[in-house]
Amino acid sequence: MSTPSKNPALACFLSVLWPGLGQVYNGQTMKAFCFMIIALVTVLIALYVSLPFFIYAAYDAYSTAKKVNSGKLTPY
């Protein structure tokens, strides 16, 4: 009995969608679990680190637009 063939492009595509999905497709569930946990942790860390910056950028854009509209600041 032979193992079913796997499509390498599909395995790659699935891992691009979320790390570990390609490993699930290939039948490597333990490796997939590790990849998925590591990906989740790195995304949460990146979100935790970058979220204050994104909030500040939105606040800055808002307050600058108000100043430009009121004539207190020129846009250039």
Protein Blocks (a to p, Z undefined) as FASTA:
>chain_A
ZZddddfklmmmmmmmpghjlmmmnopaklmmmmmmmmmmmmmmmmmmmmmmmmmmmmmm
mmmmmmmmnopacfZZ
